[in-house]
Amino acid sequence: MRALIRVTAWERVSPWRRAFGALIRVGALIASLTVLINLLGPPTGIFITARAEARSSPALKIATQALADYSVSNSSATTLSYFGYEFEVPWKASFKQKGPGKGTMVQLQFESGQNVIFIVPANQGGLLMELAQNDSLKMRDLRLVFGDLMERSAYDQYEAVLNTTPQSIRAFGPRAQAVRGLTLLTIKAIAFGPGLETGAFSFELPGKRGFQIGDPQKSRRVDLEVFDSAGHHIEILCSTTNDGVRFSQSELNRILTSVHTPAAPTRSPASQN
């Protein structure tokens, strides 16, 4: 199996599209528990497969750590509003907008070199639940693999994927547990952007929590997965097109702290510069 599938920020539009790439790569591997067991054999075989995947994709060894820097930029900001959510980016520059069209995703390309993609996933049940419920992917048997994890919050599902590493898959133990671990590892390999290899961080803020994929000091792309206290999930993908432009942690924190997540997001887009 190959490791990370490299996609552009615009192509990373939703968990189901990322999962479609996984389905193509691993086929029956994550289609059903029975096929998985027949293909991979005992836990030792799954253990070896996980280690091989780790060698081809070192990013899979990354697990989340608590965000240490909560400083917030006080630069002049641009306020943006889409789909009922409002947030600030700590710079003043004109931008071009792509979308949203009929969907709940919009891409903003700033003349100063920053790109921001704002996404409200259509399915708020969580990454794993969305895979299982998408008829075109034919992955309903994921419920057999993940069991009660499918019924947990979207935050818990992301946490389970991010914190699965090759080291967490044991050579000895229940076969079903090993299959579950390798399936999570496979989804991890395609569900997150290239920033994962530089780090993954969990954050806690008033009224919201989530994950930051990527270290802005090392990566030109950082993805923010934000969950409010009511369980609503949004994605903010930040990248730069200019080698001389990098996000700072305080800039990302300005975006995170300013996001308002209403109880019922609307689909009527509006923006102001």
N, C-alpha and C positions, 0 to 999 in steps of 0.2 A: 504494500500500500504506500502511496505517496504521502508526504506530510502536508504542510500548509498549501492550500490552493490560493494563489495570489489573485486578488480581484481588486478592481478600482473601488474607490469609496462609493461611487454612484451605484455600482453593481451590488454592493453589500446593503440591500434595501430591506431585508427582513429575514427572520430566522428560517422561514420555509425555503427561501431561495438558497440560503447557505446549506440547508439540509439536503436540498436536491443534489447539490454537488457531492455530498457525502454518499447519497444513495447510489449515484453513478460509480463512485470509487469503490465502495465496499459491497455493493449489491446485496446479496442475501445475508451478509454478515450482520446487519442490523434489521433485517426484515422480520425475523421470528426467532424466538429462543431455541426452538428445535433445530432449525437450520444452523444457527450459531454453534450449538453444541456438536452437531455432526461435523461441521467444518473444522472446528478448532480442537476438538478432543478434550482431554483432561486439563485442569488448571495449569499444569506445567507448560502445555502447548500455548495457552493464552499468555502466560507469563513471558515466554520467549518472543511471542509476537509483539507484545507491548514493548519489550526492550528493543526490538528491531525498529519499531516505529519511533522510539525515542532517539535512537541513533540518527535516523534520517531527519528528525525534527526536534532539535534541542529545546524548542519553545515549550514542548509538552511537559518538560520537567518543572516549569514555572507554576507555582501555587500562589494564592493571594497572600499579601501581607498588609497590615494596617497602614493606611496613609499617614505619614508623619508630619507633612507640611500642610497646614490649613490657612496659611497666609492668603489674603485676598487683595488683588490689585485694585488700586483706587484711581486708575487712569480714566480719562473721559470715555464714556461708553456709548454704544449704539443699542437701543432697545428694539427687540424683535418680538413679534407675536404671530404664532401659527397654531391652528387647530385648537384654539382655546388656551394655549400655553404662552407664557411670556418669559423672556429671559434676556440677559444683557451679554454683549461681547465687549471686552474692555479695549476697544480701539474705535477710531472714527475714520471710516473710509467708505467710499461708494462700493456697491457690489452688484453683480449680476445674479439673477435668480433663475433657477431651473426647477420647474414644477410649481405647485404640487399637482396640477391636473386633477384627476379624479382620486388620487391616492392620498395617503397621509404621510408624505415625505417631501421635503423641499431641500434643495442644495443652494448654498450661497457662496459665490466666488468673489472674495474681496480683492480690490485692486492692490491692497497692501500685501497680498500673498497668502492670506489665510482662506481656507475652505472649511465650511461648516455644513454638515448635513443633519437635519433634524427629522426624526422619525417617531411616529406613534404607531407601534405595531398593531395591526388590525386584530390579532388574537392576543388577548391580555392574559391568557391562561398559563403562559410560561413557554420557554423554548421547547421542552420535551412534549408538553401537551399539544403545542402547535404542530409538531411533526406528526404525532399520532392522529390528529384530527384532520390533516390535510389529505383528502381522498386521492389527489393526484400522485402522492408519494407512496401510497399503499404501505403504510408503516404502522397500521393499527396494532400489530403484534408487539410494538414497543412496550405496551402495557404489561406484557408478560415478562419483559426484561426488567423494567423499572419498578413495578409494583406500586407501593404507596408513595413513591417519590413523585409520581404523576399527579397526585392529588395535593401536593404541597404547593406553597406559594411560588410565583414566578421568580422571586428573589432566591428562594431555596434551590430551585432547579438550576439557575445560573451558578450559584455557589457550588453545587455538586459537580457541575461540568468543569468549572475553573480549578477546583481543588483536587480533581483526579489527576494523578501523575503515574508514570510507569512504576515508580517505587511503591505506590499504594496498591498495586495489583500483585497479589501473593501467588507463589507457585503451588502452595498447598492450602487447601481449604475448600469450601463449597464451590462447586463448578458454576452455579448460577451467579454467585457473587463475582467470580472472575469474569464471566461473560458481561455482566453489568458494568464492571470497571473498564473493560476494553471497549465496550460500546460508547461509554462516556468519553473515553480518551479519543475515539475516532471522531465523535462530534466536536470535541474540543479542537481537533486538528483543523477543522474547516469553519468553525463558527466564529472565530475571532481574527481580527486583522493582524498584519505583520508586527504591530507594536507589542504583541504578547511576548515576544522574545526578549524585550527590554524590561518586562515586569508587569505584574497585575496587583492592584491595590484595592482594598475595601475601604469605604468611607462611611461615616455617620454624621449627618447634619440634622438640624431641627426640621422635623417633618419629612425627612427623606434619608435614604441610604442607597448604597449601590456599589458599583465597581468601576475602576478606571483601568483600562487596558492600555498599557504603554507608559513609559517614563519619558516625559517631554524633554529631558536633558539628553536622551539617547535616541529618540525616535521622532520622525517628522509626522507621525500619525498617532493619535491618542483617541480611543473610543470611550465614551462615558455611558454606562448603563445605570439609569436612575429609576428608583422605585419610591413612590411616596408612601405615606403612612396608611393610605387606603389600598395600596397594592397596585396602583397604576404604574405602568412602565413606559418610559421613553428612552430613546437612544440619541445621543449627540456625538457625531463623528467629526473629529477635528484633524485637519491635515494642512500641510503647506506645500506650495508649488515652487517656492523660492528657497534655494539653499541657504540664503542669509537670514531666513525667517524661521524662528522656532517659538513654540508656545512656552510660556513659563508656567510653573505650577500655580502661581498666584492668579494668572489669567484664567486657567481652567477652573480654579476655585471660584472666581467671580461668576463664571457661567453657572457652576453648580449651585452656588448660594442664591443666585437670582432667579432660578427656575421656579415658576409657580405651577403647581400641578393641581388643577381644579378637580372637583369631584366628578364632573361629567364633561370631558373634552369635546369640543365641537369640531365640525369638519369645515368651518368657514375660515379660510386663510386670510390674513391681513398682515402687513408688515409696514414698518416705518423706519426710516433711516435718520 
